[in-house]
Amino acid sequence: MAGTEQDQVSGKPHVVVIGGGIAGLAAAFLLRDEPVRVTVLEASSRLGGKLSVSEVAGVAVDEGAESLYANRRRTTGLIQDAGLGGTIRPAGETASAIWTRGGIRRQPDRQFMGVPCDMDDLARSGVVSAEGVDRARQDLVLPSFDREGDVSVADHVGGRFGQEVVDRLVEPFLAGVFSGRAADLSFEATLTPLAKASRAHVSLADAAGSLVPVLAEGQKPPPVRVATLDGGFGSLPPVLVRQVLASSPDASIRTGAPVRELARRADGWRVTVGPAAAPEHIDADAVVVATPAGPSARLLAGVPGTSAAVAAFEEVPYSSVAMVTLAYPRAAFPGGLRDRGYAGYRVPAVEGRAVKEVTFTTVKWPHLAGEVEIVRCSMGRFGEEGLLQRDDGDLVALAAAELAEATGVTGVPVATRVSRWQDALPQYTVGHFERVRRIRETVAAQPGLAVCGALYDGVGVGVCMASARQAVEQVLAGIGQRDAVAAGA
């Protein structure tokens, strides 16, 4: 019995969540105590999206996203509400290095999202050449840059500091977070705190300095407060699923349920699931769309009045990623891995390497430390589809060879794993905020419809969960307004 008929019996409005990634599951979890019936529809065979965990050499290691910022209530609140607050584990080491110019070099202590605050500190790091430092110092004397509209990171940061700072400091940061390139990515949407601060400063270094602590001579910056969960972040989706299903006998979470069409009805929405030859129609009072840009565009294409949102969705490209996880005996790393003073390193694209970022997992997360050292090697910048088409053995060999060159590790890994994430990360290209504005304004004009996910406010796990909360508040408000109108009629 689908949709409206069943709800007439239960007396509950029906909310359908399309997409079973972390944003969709978070939305369903946030709805669990509301007087609604929840159905989650996921096209693939598994739930959790980019959150997944499996064992490597007997250690449970995340295959995708592995951490969030632990000092933000909006990022940890849902985890605590799910009863997992006691499983949050802080990082032991968060400092990062850069493999560039012939060696692994600590990035400057005073920097914000790769943008340097102190030119002497930049010079001491050795990340850029002496000529690069001299060019970066010009930021301190250049006149203010007038930004009319959005610009790329490369254009604005490069205009202030020169291309070498972009290539060897800022782009490696962007590649790690977005798998994107500075020439394409939006300054406003990817370096948002810095973009805001820069409006009050002529120098971009001064703007960056306003966002980091002032340090005494020889003092190191405080560690970034990032955290994971016991058992990895991939352990979160099953907990959310269990609690949603336990909250009500009416709740439903389905995999292998691709949504083919979304259509308005006089009293809500009709969701069409499955093949055209055997469609299933589900009626809903409200719908949360928690899918990437492409599927979202296809769903809204059949809804009158959403052409602006559809066009904006179609403008968002995605980058694919492969995560190669390697396990080595502890003695394989000369001098050990845990006293190097950093939890991994990034690799600038100008170095021509296949691996863009390396995380020493058993250093970053001390609770995982044991007889082996676990290392995660991330591959896949935007536009590197050819690299990711290589088979697993080739990717493992590439990652192991580059790790050996950078760290001196000897021998072969005792265990390996390759995790591939197709179209993993939306690219926040120039004009991204304007696209998001068009999408949200268009969707807000459709009663009982909301969107959430990595496309909107940030690609991190915590931000995706926060976007789910916003979507839930929007559909609940819509249901409440509709019921109020009906009661007064």
Residue, then its C-alpha position, 0 to 999 in steps of 0.5 A: m500500500a503506497g503513500t497517501e492511503q497508508d498515511q491516512v491510516s497512521g495519521k502521519p505525513h509521509v516524508v521520502v528521503i531520496g539518497g542514502g548517503i550520510a546526508g540522507l541518513a542524517a535527514a532520516f535520523l533527524l526526522r525519527d522523533e517527529p510525527v512523520r513517517v520516513t522512507v529512505l530510497e537509495a539506488s545502490s546496493r549499500l548505504g552510507g555513501k562515501l562512509s565505509v570501513s573495512e579491515v586492512a591487516g586486521v585493522a578497521v580503516d575507513e575507505g572514504a571520509e575519516s574525520l570531522y572537526a570536533n569543536r563544532r556542535r553542528t558537526t558532533g551534535l548528531i553523533q552525540d544524539a545517536g549515542l556515539g559521543g563516547t566513541i569519538r576519538p581525537a587525532g593524536e597528530t594533525a600537522s601536515a607536510i609537503w613533499t616538494r622541491g626534493g624532500i618532505r618539508r613541514q608547511p609553515d606554522r603560520q598559514f591558513m588553508g595553505v595561505p601563508c601569514d608570515m613571510d619569514d616563516l614561509a622562507r624557513s619552511g623551504v616549501v617555496s624557493a627564495e624567488g617564490v618568497d620574494r614574490a610572496r612578500q609583495d602581498l604586503v605592499l601591493p594595493s588592495f585588489d577590488r573583487e567584482g564577483d567571484v574569482s578563482v583561487a589561482d587568480h586571487v591568491g596568485g595575484r597577491f603571492g605569486q604562482e609558486v605559493v599557489d602551486r606548492l601550498v594552496e593547491p595541495f590543500l585544495a586537492g586534499v579537500f576537493s580533489g580540485r585545481a586552484a585555477d578552477l575553484s572559487f575563492e569565495a566558496t573554497l576559502t570562505p573564511l579567508a575570503k570574508a576576512s580579506r574584505a577587511h585587510v589590504s594584505l591577504a597575509d594579514a587577512a590569513g593572520s587574523l584567522v590563526p593564533v598569534l604565536a610567541e617565539g618558537q611556539k607551535p600552533p595548537p593542533v587542529r581539533v579533528a576526530t574520528l569514531d571507534g571503528g571508523f566513520g564507516s561505522l556511523p551509517p549502520v547506527l543511524v539506520r538502526q535508530v531510524l528503523a527502531s523509531s517507528p514501525d512505519a519507517s522504511i530504508r531501502t537499497g536497490a531503489p533508484v528513483r526515476e521520477l519526481a512529480r508534484r501532486a495536488d496534495g504533495w509529491r509522487v515518487t516513481v521508483g524502479p524501471a519504466a516497465a514496472p514502476e512503483h509509485i510512492d506518494a509523499d507529503a514532502v521530499v528531501v533530495a540528498t543526491p549529487a548534482g546529476p541525479s538531482a537535475r534529472l529528478l527536478a527536470g520533470v517538476p514545473g518551475t525548477s528550470a533554474a535549479v536544473a541548469a545550476f545542477e548541470e553546471v557542477p562537475y565532479s572529481s573521482v578519487a581512489m584511496v590506496t591503503l597500505a600496511y607495513p611492518r613498523a620496522a619498515f620505516p627507517g627511524g620509525l614513522r611516529d616521531r616525524g612530527y607530522a601525520g602525513y604529507r601533501v604532494p603538489a600537482v607540479e611535482g608530477r606524482a600520482v599520489k596527491e596526499v598521504t595520511f599516516t593513519t596509525v600516527k594520526w589515530p593512535h588508538l589504531a596503532g599496533e604491530v603494523e603501520i597503516v598508510r592511506c594514499s589518495m589519488g585523483r585530482f580533477g581531470e585525472e580520470g586516466l590515472l584512475q582507470r588503471d587496475d588495482g595492482d598498478l595503483v598499489a604499485l604506484a602508491a608504494a613506489e612513491l611512498a618509498e621514495a618520500t619516506g624510505v620505507t623498505g620492503v613490500p606492504v603486508a596488506t593492501r586495499v584499493s577503494r574507488w569513489q566515482d564522482a566523489l566530490p563536487q567541484y566548487t568552481v567559480g560562481h558556486f555560491e550563485r549556483v547554490r543560491r539559485i538551487r535553494e531559492t528554486v527549491a524553496a518555492q516548491p512546497g514540501l521539497a528540500v535538498c541537502g548534501a556535499l554540493y551546498d555548504g561544504v564537502g565534509v561529513g559534519v557540514c553534510m549533516a548540518s545541511a540535512r538539518q536545514a533540509v529537515e527544518q524546511v520540510l517540517a515547516g512546509i508540512g506545518q504550514r500546509d496543515a495549518v491552512a487545512a485546519g483553517a479551511 
